[in-house]
Amino acid sequence: MTDGTWSGSARDAVVVGGGLAGITAALALADAGVRVTLLEGRPRLGGLAFSFQRGELTVDNGQHVYLRCCTAYRWFLDRIDGAALAPLQDRLDVPVLDVTKPEGRRLGRLRRDALPVPLHLGRSLATYPHLSLTERAKVGRAALALKGLDLADPTLDAQDFGSWLTAHGQSARAVEALWDLVGVATLNAVAGDASLGLAAMVFKTGLLSDPGAADIGWARVPLGELHDRLARKALDSAGVRTELRSRVTSISRNSQYENGRWIVQVPGETIETDAVVLAVPQRETYDLLPDGALDAPDQLLRIGTAPILNVHVVYDRKVLARPFLTALGTPVQWVFDRTEASGLEEGQYLALSQSAAQDEIDAPVAELRERYLPELERLLPRTRGAEVRDFFVTRERTATFAPAPGVGRLRPGARTKAPGLYLAGAWTATGWPATMESAVRSGIGAADAALSALGRPRPRHLFDVEEAA
């Protein structure tokens, strides 16, 4: 470092953004011998999957889960030595409570058997009490039709999933009690607002590919332990220079170099580098892109966003015996027990994850309290008479990109028209909805493209993700 300028060697890269996509790209590049600088504007790593302190509680901004089929995120957990802290279920088992039914008859379960696809879900579907016998039979036929769709067919992106379900005999109840139960949580949109292409990808990969593909995993520790502390440790061990509170103000080409080196500007420092990976949200990417990098950069601004609301409730006693559940007949979607992970020593801490929350994302806390505490009393009898010791909300207004029909043609790939400049982020063209899996896959894709251009061999362990997928 001299006079505020740092110049790398012949093979170096700057990664802009310290979310999962940026961390992944930085690790993959460093593992291949590239000298990497990671720049993050926030005071922490982890992007939108992070933790913060509220008194003695360590709170995740939102509940994040992954599935066994999320091979890239599982690779990420292994790479940062965090897999044991976010284990998977031995076998898919989702308790589904319908509050419109009498207590004692509310529970249904979505779980799998150790049988080949699609028989692994056969018994669960046949005995699922929240659908009629006719509806269950029609669900089975729709699932087989979904399994037959070609995910490479671009026309799927232009259609909405809700219309497809209706055309395949799915009742409003079947959509509510099954398809949206899974789809809203994974797509962050109801079926009628979701691209058929993305929905088909979710259901084919998660439920119709491998018997264990939909087994659920989640962090038993705060997300910051994984995506910040352990990620930072892995980056440091890999030799990555990580700079927090370093917001990039511009990216440009250095005309003095024939080989197309880049200039990355942050307050007080200029960095010259061979390659840049932009791993930031689409609006920020648009603002930083140099002219000519994409044929139609305005398309980035047409990729909509969708919010997620998280409601946090601390009770003075244990009110939920299960680690999580999902619900019907109530605004409550998914409820998770975060007591142990948060460090709470007395009582129980529940986190409600409310996806597709456009109608509630800006509601006052008092209004949300008035709405959700009675719903929890309807859902969980033990809450009746329990003292609410804390109630608060976290809001991610741009939690994900909106998976609307037509979004697929707007999502750019990792490569740009500017040599040495690459894009990453869950919103890029990974084929997945906006999940942790998509973010990690995008980071791998951007690093792979950069390594090819830099003439560096791809780290052998990155092939594990492709082969497992």
N, C-alpha and C positions, 0 to 999 in steps of 0.2 A: 504494500500500500504506500503510495507516494502522492502527495498533493491531492488527496481525495480520490485517486484513481487506482484501480486494481486491474492488472492485466493478467489473464490466464495464460497457460501454455498452449500448445498447438491444438489440444483437444480438451475443450472445457465447455461448460454449459451453465446457463442460469435458468432456474425454475422459478416462475413468478406465481406464488400462491402456495400456502402450506396446509391445504385441506388434504383429504385422502388421495386425490389425484396427484397433487404436487409432491406429496411425500413419496408416493409410489414411484413417480417418474424420477425423483432425485435418487432414491435407493437403487433403482434399476440402472441408471446411468453410472452411478458411483461403483456399483458392483462390476461394471464393464471397464473400469479403469478411467472413466472420465472425471475430470475435476469439476465438482458441482458446487454452485452457490444457490441456496434456497432463500428466497425473499418473501416474507409474510408481513402484511401490514398490521395484523393484530398482535397482541402481546402473548399469543399462544398459538400452538398448532392445532389441527383437527377440523378446521372449517366449521360446518354447521353441525358437527357431532362432537360436542364439547361439554364440559362440566363447569360449575361455578359454586361458590360458597354462599350459603344463606344461614347465617348463624353457625350452628354446629353441623348443619346438614351439608353434604356434598351432593349437589343436584345436577343431573343431566338436563340439558336444555330440552331434550325430547327423548322418548323411548325409541331406540333403534334395535332392530332385529335383523338377522340374516338367515339364510337357509343352507342346507347341506349342498345344494347345487351352486351356491355362490363360491365357486372354486377360486376366483381371484381374491376375494376378501379373505378367504381361508388362507391363501398363500400369504397375504399381507399380515395376518395374525401370526402365522408361523415366522415370518421374516422379522417381526419386532418382538418375538418371544412372548406373545400374548395369548396364544391359543387356549391355554389352560384357564385363562381368566374369562373366557367367553365360550363356554362349552355348548355343544349341541344336545338336544334331546336324544335319548336312545332311539326313540321312535315317535313320529308325529302324533301328537295328542293335544287337541284344542278343545277345552270346555266351552260350550256355547249355551248361555242361559237366555231363555225367553221370558221376560218379566210379565208378559200378558197371560201366562199360564199360572195355575195355582202353585204355591210353594210345595216343593216335593216332586213336582212333575215338570220342572223348568229345564232340567239339564239334558243337553244333547252333546255328543262328542264327535269330532272329526278326527279320526285316527286311522292309522294304516296297519295292515297285517304284513307278515313276512312272505308275501306272495308276489308273483310277477305283475307288472303293469298290464292292464288296469285293474286286475283282481285285487291288488293291495288295498284299494279303497272300497271294494265291493260290499263287504259286510258293514262297514261304517255307513255307507250310503243307504244300504237296504234297511238299516235300523234307525236312521236319522229321524228323530221325532218331530222336527220342525218343518217337515214337508210331508205332503200326502203321498200315498203309494203311487198315484199317477204322476205326481211331480217328480218323485225319485226316479221313476222309469224314464221320464223325459230328460232329466238331467244326465242320465247315463248315455242316452242317445246323442245329446248335444256335446258331451265330452268326447265321444268317439268322432263326431264331426269336426270338433276343434282339433283333435289329434291329427286329422287328415289335412289340415291347412298347411300350405307351403309358406313358411316364414319369409322366404326370399321373394314372394309375390308382392310387388310394390302397391298393388291395388288394395291390399289389406289396410295400408296406412290411411287411405282416404275414407274408410268406412268407420262407423262408430260401433262399439261392442254391444251397446244396448239394443240397437236395431237388429244386429245379427242374432242375439239371444232370443228376441221376440220372434224372428223368422224361424228359429229352431225350437219353437214350442215352449219357451221358458216363461212361466207366469211371473207376475210382479213379486209374489211371495218367494219364488225360487231365486229371483235376482237378489232380493233382500237377504234371504237366509243362507245363501251359499255363494253366489257369484260375487256380489258386492262385499260380502264378508271378507273374502280374500282380496278382491280387486281394489277396494278402496284403500286398504292398508298398504298394498304394494305399488299401486299406480298413483295414489293420491287423487283419485277422481272416481265418480260413480260411472257405471257402465255406459250410460248414454253420453257421457262427456269424454270417453276414452277411445283412443285409436284401437281398432280391431287388431292391427298388427302388434302393438305392444301388449294388449291383453292376451292374445294368442301366445305370444312369447312367454308371458308369465305362467299361464296355465299349462302349456305344453312342457316347459322346462321344469316347473316346480311340481306339477302333479301327474304328468303323463310321460315322463322320460325314464326315471329310475325310481324304484320303490321308496328309497330313502331321500329323494331329492328335496322334499318339502319339510324335512325335520328342521325344527326351529332352534336357532342359537341366539343368545343375547349375553351382554356383558354382566358379570356378577360383581363387577367393580365399576367405579365411575368411568365414563367414557374418556375423561381427561387422563386417566391412568394409562389407557391404551393409546389414544390418538395424539396425546401430547407428550407425557413423560416417557413411555416406552418408545414411541416413534422418535423422539429427540435423541434418546440413547442410541437407537439403531443408526440414525443419521450421523451422529458423532462418531460412532465406531466405523462407519463406512467412509469417513473422511469428508463428509459434506459440511461446508461452511453454511450454517443456518443463521440468518439475521431476522429477528422479530422486530416489530414496530418499524419496518422498512417498506413503505408503500412506494411502488414504482410509479414514476410520473410520466415516463416516455420510453419508447423503444424505437430505435432507428438504425439504419445501416451506416457503417463507417466507410465513406467513399474513398478513404486512403488505402483501403485494403482490397485487392483484387479477389481475394478468396471470400469476400462477403461477411466479414466479422460484424457483429452487432454491438450497439451501444445501449446499455440499460442504465437509465438514470433514476437514482433515488436521491432524496435530499442529502446533500453533502458528499455524494459519492457518484462516480461514473465507473461502470463496469464494462469492460470489453470482453466479448465472448464469441465462440464459434456457433453456438446454438442457443436458442431460447425456447423454453416450453411455457406457454401461457396457460396456467391452470387456475383460472379465476372465472367467476360467473359471466354469463353471456354479455350483459351490459358493460361490465368492466373490460371484457375482451374487445368489444366493439370500440370502446374509447381508446384502447392502447394499440389496436391493429394499425400498422403502417399502410399507406395507400397501396392498392394492388395486391394485398395479401390474400384476399378472397374476391371471387368474381362478383358476389352480391352480399357485401357485408351487412346491408340493411336487414337481411333475413334473420340475423342474430336477434334483432330487436322484435321480430315477430314470434319468437319462441316465448310463449307466455309463461307465467309462474303460477304456482298454486301454494296456498298456505297450509300450515299444520299448527293446531292449537294444542297445548299440553296443560292439563289441569292437575295440580298437585295438592293432595290432601293428607294431612298428618292427624291420625286419631290417637287417643290415649290408650287404646287397647287393640288387640288383633281382631280384625274384622273379615279378613280374607285368608282362607286356609291354603289356597292354591297359589302357585307363582304368578299365574296370569289367567285371564279369561276374556272372552268376548261376548257381546250381548246383542239381543234383538228386542224390538219393542220399546226402545229407549234411545235418547240421543247418545248415550254412552256407547263407545265403540270397543276399545280394548283397554283393559285395566291390568296394570303390572304392580307387583309388590317390590318396592325399591328400598325396603327397610334396611336390610343388611348392607347393601351397596352404598347407601347414603351415610352410614355411620350412626344411624339412629339407634339408641340403646333402650328406649322405652316406647311402647305403643307400636303403631304401624304406619308406614308411609306408602300411599298408593299414588301412582301416576296414571292418568287417563290420557291416552293418545288419540287425538281427534283429527283425522285426516279430512281432506276436502272441506276445510273449515271456512269457506268464503263468507258464510252468513254470520260467523261468530268471532272472527279473528280480531275485530276491533271492539267487541263488546266489553263494557266495564267489568272489573273484577267482581263488584257487588252483584251485578246481574248474573254473571256466570256462577257465582256462589249460590244464588237463589235458585238457579236452574239445576245445577248438578248435585248439590247435597241431597235434595229430595229424591233424585234419580238413583243415587247410590243407596239410599234407604230402601227404595223399591227393589233394588238388585241384590243387596247384601243385608239380610235381616240383622246381622250383628252390629251394623252401624247405628241402629235405632237405640238411642240412649247413650251412645258413645260421645265423648267430648271431642270436638274438632279443635285441635291445638294450633293448626296452621292451615291456611288455604291461600294458594297463590297460583298464578298462571305464567307460562312462558309462551311467547308468540314468535313463530317464524313465518313472516308474511311472504317470503319468497323461498320457502323450504325446498321446493323442487320445481323443475320445469313442468308446465302443464302438458299432460300426455294426450292432447287433443288430436282428433283426426287431422292428418296433414302435417303433423309436426316432424315426421320422419324425413321429409324432403328439405326441412329447414336446418337439420342438425349437421354441422360440418364434421368432416373426418379429421384425423390427427395432422395430416399434411396441409400446408398452405401453399400458395403460389410463390411465396418468398422463401428461397432456399435457406434452411437453417432455422425456420420459425415453425413451431408446432403447437397444436391446441390439445388441451386435456380438460376434463370436467365431466361430471355425470350427465350433463346436457349435450355432450358431443355424440357422434354417431357410433355408439357402442352396440346398438340393438337392444339394450336393456332400458327399463324405465329409470327414473332418477333415484337410484339406490346406492348404498355403499359399494356394492358389487360393480355398478356401472362406473363409479368414480375410480376405483382401483383399475378396472379394465382400461379406462381411458388413459391413465398414467402409464400403464404398460405399453399401450399402443403408441403413445407419443414418444416414449423412450426408445421403443423399437425402431420407429421411423428415424429418430435422431441418430441412433447408433449406426444404422445403415448408411446414412449420409456421412457420418464421421469416420466410417471405415473401421468401426470397432466391433468385435464379435459380441453377439448377444449372449448374456449370461445364461448358462445352460438351464438353471433352475426356472427361468421364466417360461420354458416350454411346458412345465408341469401344468400351468393353468390351461393352456390350449388343449392338452391331451386329456385333462380331467373333464373339461367342458364338453 
